[in-house]
Amino acid sequence: MKSYNLYLYALDPTHIGSGGYRLGRVDNTILRDAGTQLPKIPGSSISGTTRSAAIYSLDKNDREIAMRYANATLGKEGYKREHSGKDDPVAKIFGFAEGDEDGTSQIGAVSFRDAEILAFPIPTMLGTKWITTAYLLKCVGINIPEPTSEEEIFVQENTNHPKQLNLGWLLFTNISTKKIPFVKTGVPQIDNIEKNLIIVHDNIFSALVNANLETRTSVSIDFETGAACSGALFTYEATPRGTLFRGQIDFDDKRYPDLKDYGINLVKNALNLSCNLGLGAMTTRGFGRMQHTLIEM
């Protein structure tokens, strides 16, 4: 198995909806992990947008072949399957289920894991800082002690900090300086996080994140008048610009050794397109663009 860490830096606010309306602070909530209650980007969302973008990242001839196969598999009128998914430039990497009497199908050669928050931007009296935890850093191979209590935070050494520092609406007075290393990606936006990084206790990380999500208000438009519909006001939440997510992409080079190089290149090209077009909902309203990078594990 060939695995890569996938880092996604949000260039815009991101809304991955949980589906339907909820009673509470906002109407349309974002998807959260059931155990931590932290926002995440499910692997299915990354896989779906990447697979769709993969078709348009191909050259003209392969793109037409892949589009005809996709439309035929979906049963669209006027399209007939001309070849098996094993010979399709996209389906042979992402997998397929053709729905015929023989039950022809194949598991994908590439797998996408959920992308969870690694560092979260938060307003302070010193400007924007990014919070994370010792556990989250340990997950990417960085070992650092955890704050001894919920009242203590670690700030990057060699940075000027006041005796008191607010993280959103919480004020901290128990501040310690530590050398806090961070992942090296070569992406300026991500590498800039290191000098503004703050370590908080695991117990308050979820509360700080959920208290500092972005909340927006919109109204549905009456298409006959072009004006706002009466009584159609709704609110929705989003993870803010600057949030850093970490996911994982695995290539099954044991089961499909001949597809490894082709599959990796296809996914990389597709990610370039899908991250520019945006992940999640409302990508045409300024949501969802990502700066991504893949680092081999």
C-alpha positions, 0 to 999 in steps of 0.5 A: 500500500502506497499512502499519502498525507493529504493536506487541505488548506481552506482558501474559502469558507467550507460548507460540507452539509449534514443534510436537512434542517436542524433545530438549533443555532443554525438551520443548515449545519455542517457535518461533524465527527460523531465522537469528537463533534469536530467538523470534517470533510468525509472521504466520500466528498473528496472521492466524489469531486476528485472522480468527477474532476478526473474525467475533465483532467484527461486529454480530449480523446480519453475524456470523451471515452470516459464520459461515454462510459459514465453516461452509459453506466448511469443509464442515460438515453442514447448512450451504450456501453462500448467497453468494460470498466477495466478498460476505462481511463477513470473507472479502472482507478476509482472502481465501478459497478456496472449493474448488469446481470453478471454483476460486473464490478471492481473495487477502486485502486485508490481509497480516500480517508476522512479529512479532519482538522489539524489546525484551526484559525482563531481571532486573538488580540494579536491577530489570527492564530492557529490552534491545535493539540498535542494529540493531533500533532502526534498523528502527523509524527510530531511529539510535544507535551500536552498542556497540564490543564485546560487553563494552560496554553503553549505558544511558539517560543521566540514570539512576543506574547502578552501576559494574557491572551484571548482565543476567541471569547476565552481569556488565558493567563497561564501561558508557556512558551515551547518550541512547536514544530509543524509539518513542512509542506513547501506550501506558503499558506501551510508553512506560515501556520508554524510561527502562529501555532498555539497548543491547547488542551484536548478538552477545550479544542472542540469547544473552541472550534465550534464556538468560532465557526462562521455563521451566515444568513441567506434568503431564497430568491423568487425567480419570477420577481428576482427579489427575496422570497418572503419567509425564506430566510435561512442560516448555515455554518461553515469552517472559516478560511484558513482551516487546515485539514489532514486526510489520507489517500491510499493506492493499492499497489499490491492488488493493482501494481500495473495501475500505480503510476497511472493512478497516482498521476490521475489523482494528482491532476484531478485534485488540482482541478477539484480543489480549484473548483471547490469541495462541498456545497455553494462552490458558486457562492465563494465557498470550498476552494482548497490549497492542497498538497500530497506528502508520501508517508 
